[in-house]
């Protein structure tokens, strides 16, 4: 499976409730409090990861990347941080989903896509049951996934069947 299709498959299979309903996650803890927690315990990879997710929700992508890289520096085998890092290019450029599905990724984004693929693979190698919360922050609306009209109608029907499980 090509790297672009792998990430799309992960999103389609695991991000079903989010994409189907158009919901986005909401911050329960204020961003300032998460920043304070990460600063207070600077060796806590999970605190940096929580801060990164909040930054992604607020569209502070550079801050999210810093927090994720800090979490990985603290705990190199922390799979959720690697998985979240895989979705950063898509958070930075929402139309990248569609461009990738059509095979029209701009040349300057190819290295980011390659790193994204490596990060997602590493995350699942480290932990096959990796935390998927990042999908709530970065999954685009279904219209932005680059699906054809036929694929979209099939997708919608499949999602209807999954609503029972969520």
Buried (B, 14 or more C-beta within 10 A) or exposed (E): EEBBEBBBEBBBEBBBBBBBEEEEBEEEEEBEBBBEBBEEEEEBBBBBBBBBBBBBBEEBBEBBBBBBBBBBEBBEEBBBBBBBBBBBBBBBBEEBBBBBBEEEBEEEBEEBBEBBBBBBBBBBEBBEEBBBBBBBBBBBEBEBBBBEEEEBEEBEEEBEEEEEEE
